[in-house]
Amino acid sequence: MKVLEMRCFKQSGTNKVFRTVSEVKEMEYETIEFIVYLASREIQNGDRVLLGQGIPIAAGLLAKMTHAPNCILMTEAGIIDFMPYKAAFHVAESTTTKGFSYACDLSDTFTTILFRGYVDLCFLGAAQVDKYGNINSTVVGDYESPKMRLPGAGGAADFIAYAKKTVITLRGGEFVEKLDYCSSPGYLTGGNSREKACFPPGTGPSLLISAQGVFGFDKKTKELYLKGCFPGVEVEDIRKSIPWDLKIAPVLEKIDPPTEEYLGIIRKFAPGLIVRKSKDRTKMVSGVVEFIMGKQEKKKK
């Protein structure tokens, strides 16, 4: 597996496009592909992984097809030990049934698997996250009259409560001092507050992947700290997006970009995760408009 040498980087608006150059070819990849790649690397061979749609299921598929072929992928809907042939749009989609070992209902997923400590890892997206890994995925603004109503927690509060490790992804969300609403509990107020609240020992957020870097949680204080920056991103760039005095690891980790193999799998099996090029977006929008106009013309006739 060859890692291409990094030579130059490019930013395109808020959705960064990074470039890597080798002696033989140039590759491009976007932020979401980088997040999927890094999330997949958190899955170890043999892990039992509870997945949601989007980034989590793409990361699970990527890990299963590369470095963790014996990981056990599960969905909240109750499909256990499957090998998806494409990234699913929701947790009960039929594409999650390929090669599955068995199926149960949603309540069994929680009561006989998650609550009994059989889930090694889960992934959660966030609209807001604070310094202790508490997550808001419910509303932005006041709960009664919010600026934006979000999908809500679903089973996320249970996932982060009982999974041995939880990886948080912050693709388009924000870091805040105080959540507008706490949907899923991280380390609450830090220290041993999570254990005092009677959550299972050893559970809680293990990593956070943003659109700029990777963060860990201090073992004692449970406060978020920066572990490493994405290529082309400086520490000060990340500090600007965080409203508290961010702690920095003594030695920042070098974060390598996705390899050609990993990018190829993401693009083949999760093509709907991202519309990569501007000309593709234009083509897609034009196609939708033509379809709608065609329908209107038929009605007139």
C-alpha positions as CSV (number, residue, x, y, z in Angstrom):
1,M,0.0,0.0,0.0
2,K,1.8,3.1,-1.2
3,V,1.3,6.5,0.5
4,L,1.7,9.3,-2.1
5,E,4.1,12.1,-1.3
6,M,2.5,15.4,-0.4
7,R,3.7,18.4,-2.4
8,C,0.9,21.0,-2.6
9,F,-2.5,21.8,-1.2
10,K,-5.5,23.8,-2.4
11,Q,-8.5,25.2,-0.7
12,S,-11.9,25.6,-2.5
13,G,-14.2,27.8,-0.4
14,T,-15.2,26.2,2.8
15,N,-14.9,22.6,1.4
16,K,-11.2,22.1,1.2
17,V,-9.7,20.2,-1.7
18,F,-6.3,18.8,-0.9
19,R,-3.8,17.7,-3.6
20,T,-1.1,15.0,-3.4
21,V,1.5,14.6,-6.1
22,S,3.6,11.5,-6.8
23,E,6.1,10.9,-9.6
24,V,3.4,9.3,-11.8
25,K,0.1,10.9,-11.0
26,E,-1.8,13.6,-9.1
27,M,-4.7,12.9,-6.8
28,E,-7.4,15.1,-5.3
29,Y,-9.5,14.4,-2.3
30,E,-12.0,16.4,-0.3
31,T,-12.6,16.9,3.4
32,I,-15.3,14.3,3.8
33,E,-13.2,11.7,2.1
34,F,-10.4,12.5,4.6
35,I,-12.9,12.2,7.5
36,V,-14.2,8.8,6.3
37,Y,-10.6,7.5,5.9
38,L,-9.5,8.6,9.4
39,A,-12.7,7.3,10.9
40,S,-12.1,3.9,9.2
41,R,-8.6,3.7,10.7
42,E,-10.2,3.7,14.2
43,I,-11.8,0.3,13.5
44,Q,-9.6,-2.6,14.5
45,N,-9.8,-6.1,13.1
46,G,-12.5,-8.0,15.2
47,D,-14.2,-4.9,16.5
48,R,-18.0,-4.9,16.9
49,V,-19.0,-1.6,15.3
50,L,-22.5,0.0,15.5
51,L,-23.0,2.2,12.4
52,G,-25.3,5.0,11.3
53,Q,-25.8,6.2,7.8
54,G,-23.4,8.5,6.0
55,I,-19.9,8.8,7.2
56,P,-20.1,5.9,9.7
57,I,-21.3,3.3,7.3
58,A,-18.8,4.4,4.7
59,A,-16.0,4.2,7.3
60,G,-17.2,0.7,8.3
61,L,-17.3,-0.5,4.7
62,L,-13.8,1.0,4.1
63,A,-12.3,-0.8,7.1
64,K,-14.0,-4.1,6.2
65,M,-12.5,-4.0,2.7
66,T,-9.0,-3.1,3.8
67,H,-7.3,-3.4,7.2
68,A,-10.1,-4.9,9.3
69,P,-11.8,-7.7,7.3
70,N,-13.0,-9.5,10.5
71,C,-14.7,-6.5,12.1
72,I,-18.4,-7.0,12.7
73,L,-20.6,-4.3,11.3
74,M,-24.0,-3.7,12.8
75,T,-26.9,-1.3,12.2
76,E,-29.3,0.2,14.7
77,A,-32.1,-1.5,12.8
78,G,-30.8,-4.9,13.7
79,I,-28.7,-6.2,10.8
80,I,-25.7,-7.9,12.3
81,D,-22.4,-8.8,10.7
82,F,-23.0,-7.6,7.1
83,M,-20.8,-6.7,4.1
84,P,-22.5,-3.8,2.3
85,Y,-22.0,-3.5,-1.4
86,K,-22.6,0.3,-1.2
87,A,-23.0,2.9,1.5
88,A,-26.6,2.8,2.7
89,F,-28.7,6.0,3.0
90,H,-30.4,4.7,6.1
91,V,-29.9,2.0,8.7
92,A,-32.7,-0.3,7.5
93,E,-31.8,-0.2,3.8
94,S,-31.7,-3.5,2.0
95,T,-28.1,-2.9,0.9
96,T,-27.1,-3.7,4.5
97,T,-28.3,-7.3,4.2
98,K,-25.5,-8.7,2.0
99,G,-23.8,-11.6,3.8
100,F,-25.4,-10.7,7.2
101,S,-25.2,-13.3,9.9
102,Y,-28.6,-12.6,11.5
103,A,-31.2,-9.9,12.0
104,C,-33.0,-8.8,15.2
105,D,-35.3,-5.9,15.9
106,L,-34.3,-2.4,17.0
107,S,-35.1,-3.1,20.7
108,D,-32.8,-6.1,20.7
109,T,-29.9,-4.1,19.2
110,F,-30.1,-2.0,22.3
111,T,-31.0,-4.4,25.0
112,T,-29.2,-7.6,24.1
113,I,-26.1,-6.1,22.3
114,L,-25.4,-2.4,23.2
115,F,-26.6,-2.3,26.8
116,R,-24.7,-5.6,27.6
117,G,-21.4,-4.1,26.5
118,Y,-20.9,-5.9,23.2
119,V,-20.3,-2.8,21.1
120,D,-16.6,-1.8,20.8
121,L,-17.0,1.3,18.7
122,C,-19.6,3.7,17.4
123,F,-19.6,6.9,15.4
124,L,-21.6,10.0,16.0
125,G,-22.0,13.2,14.0
126,A,-22.5,16.6,15.8
127,A,-23.9,20.0,15.0
128,Q,-22.3,21.4,18.2
129,V,-19.7,19.9,20.6
130,D,-18.2,21.4,23.8
131,K,-14.8,20.9,25.4
132,Y,-15.9,17.7,27.1
133,G,-17.4,15.9,24.1
134,N,-21.0,16.6,24.9
135,I,-23.0,16.7,21.6
136,N,-25.9,18.7,20.3
137,S,-27.8,17.3,17.3
138,T,-31.3,18.6,18.2
139,V,-31.6,22.4,17.8
140,V,-29.5,25.4,17.1
141,G,-30.8,28.3,19.3
142,D,-33.6,28.3,21.8
143,Y,-35.4,24.9,22.0
144,E,-38.9,26.4,21.7
145,S,-38.1,28.8,18.8
146,P,-34.8,27.5,17.3
147,K,-32.8,29.0,14.5
148,M,-32.6,25.5,13.1
149,R,-34.4,22.2,14.0
150,L,-32.0,19.3,13.5
151,P,-32.7,15.5,13.2
152,G,-32.3,14.8,16.9
153,A,-30.4,12.2,18.8
154,G,-32.2,9.0,17.9
155,G,-30.2,6.3,19.5
156,A,-27.0,8.4,19.8
157,A,-27.4,9.0,23.5
158,D,-27.5,5.3,24.1
159,F,-24.6,4.7,21.7
160,I,-22.2,7.1,23.5
161,A,-23.4,5.9,26.9
162,Y,-22.6,2.2,26.4
163,A,-20.2,1.7,23.5
164,K,-16.6,1.2,24.7
165,K,-15.3,3.9,22.3
166,T,-17.1,6.7,20.5
167,V,-15.7,8.6,17.6
168,I,-17.3,12.1,17.0
169,T,-17.2,13.6,13.5
170,L,-17.7,17.3,13.1
171,R,-17.9,17.8,9.4
172,G,-19.9,21.0,9.3
173,G,-20.7,21.7,12.9
174,E,-19.1,24.0,15.4
175,F,-17.2,24.0,18.7
176,V,-19.1,25.9,21.4
177,E,-18.6,26.9,25.1
178,K,-22.1,25.9,25.9
179,L,-24.4,23.6,23.9
180,D,-27.8,25.0,22.9
181,Y,-29.1,21.6,23.8
182,C,-27.4,18.4,25.1
183,S,-28.5,15.5,22.9
184,S,-25.8,13.0,23.8
185,P,-23.6,13.0,26.9
186,G,-19.8,13.1,26.6
187,Y,-17.7,13.6,29.7
188,L,-20.4,16.0,31.1
189,T,-18.4,18.6,33.2
190,G,-15.1,16.7,32.9
191,G,-13.0,14.7,35.5
192,N,-15.0,11.8,36.9
193,S,-18.4,13.5,36.4
194,R,-19.4,10.8,33.9
195,E,-18.7,8.0,36.3
196,K,-20.6,9.8,39.1
197,A,-23.6,10.0,36.7
198,C,-23.4,6.1,36.6
199,F,-22.3,5.6,33.0
200,P,-20.4,2.4,32.5
201,P,-16.7,2.8,33.4
202,G,-14.4,3.3,30.4
203,T,-17.0,4.5,28.0
204,G,-17.2,7.9,26.4
205,P,-15.7,9.8,23.5
206,S,-12.3,8.5,22.4
207,L,-11.6,10.8,19.4
208,L,-13.0,13.7,17.5
209,I,-12.4,14.3,13.8
210,S,-13.2,17.8,12.5
211,A,-12.8,19.3,9.0
212,Q,-9.4,20.6,10.1
213,G,-7.8,18.1,12.4
214,V,-8.0,15.3,15.0
215,F,-8.6,15.7,18.7
216,G,-8.3,13.5,21.7
217,F,-9.6,13.7,25.3
218,D,-7.2,14.1,28.3
219,K,-7.3,10.9,30.4
220,K,-7.6,12.9,33.7
221,T,-9.5,16.1,32.9
222,K,-11.4,14.6,29.9
223,E,-10.9,17.9,28.1
224,L,-10.6,18.0,24.4
225,Y,-7.0,18.6,23.0
226,L,-5.6,18.8,19.5
227,K,-3.7,15.7,18.4
228,G,-2.9,16.6,14.8
229,C,-3.7,19.0,11.9
230,F,-4.8,18.1,8.4
231,P,-2.2,18.8,5.7
232,G,-2.1,22.5,4.9
233,V,-3.8,23.4,8.2
234,E,-2.0,25.3,10.9
235,V,-2.7,25.2,14.7
236,E,-3.8,28.8,14.6
237,D,-6.3,28.0,11.9
238,I,-8.0,25.6,14.3
239,R,-7.7,27.9,17.3
240,K,-9.9,30.4,15.5
241,S,-12.8,28.0,15.4
242,I,-12.6,27.1,19.1
243,P,-14.0,29.5,21.8
244,W,-11.9,28.4,24.7
245,D,-8.1,28.1,25.3
246,L,-7.5,24.9,23.3
247,K,-4.9,22.5,24.7
248,I,-2.3,21.2,22.3
249,A,-0.5,17.9,22.4
250,P,3.3,18.3,23.2
251,V,4.1,16.6,19.8
252,L,1.5,16.9,17.1
253,E,0.8,13.7,15.2
254,K,1.6,13.6,11.4
255,I,-1.7,12.8,9.7
256,D,-1.1,11.2,6.3
257,P,-3.6,11.7,3.5
258,P,-5.7,8.8,2.2
259,T,-3.9,6.4,-0.1
260,E,-4.9,5.7,-3.7
261,E,-6.4,2.3,-2.6
262,Y,-8.6,3.9,0.1
263,L,-9.8,6.7,-2.1
264,G,-10.7,4.3,-4.8
265,I,-12.9,2.3,-2.5
266,I,-14.7,5.3,-1.1
267,R,-15.5,6.6,-4.6
268,K,-16.6,3.2,-5.9
269,F,-18.8,2.2,-3.0
270,A,-20.0,5.5,-1.6
271,P,-20.4,7.7,-4.7
272,G,-23.4,9.5,-3.2
273,L,-21.5,10.7,-0.2
274,I,-20.0,13.6,-2.1
275,V,-20.4,15.2,-5.4
276,R,-16.7,15.8,-6.0
277,K,-16.3,18.2,-8.9
278,S,-18.0,21.5,-9.7
279,K,-18.9,20.3,-13.2
280,D,-20.6,17.2,-11.6
281,R,-22.7,19.5,-9.4
282,T,-23.6,21.7,-12.4
283,K,-24.6,18.5,-14.4
284,M,-26.6,17.2,-11.5
285,V,-28.5,20.5,-11.0
286,S,-29.1,20.8,-14.8
287,G,-30.5,17.3,-14.8
288,V,-32.9,18.0,-12.0
289,V,-34.1,21.2,-13.7
290,E,-34.6,19.4,-17.0
291,F,-36.5,16.6,-15.3
292,I,-38.9,19.1,-13.5
293,M,-39.4,21.2,-16.7
294,G,-40.1,18.0,-18.6
295,K,-42.8,17.0,-16.1
296,Q,-44.3,20.5,-16.4
297,E,-44.4,20.3,-20.2
298,K,-46.2,16.9,-20.1
299,K,-48.8,18.4,-17.8
300,K,-49.5,21.3,-20.3
301,K,-50.0,18.8,-23.1
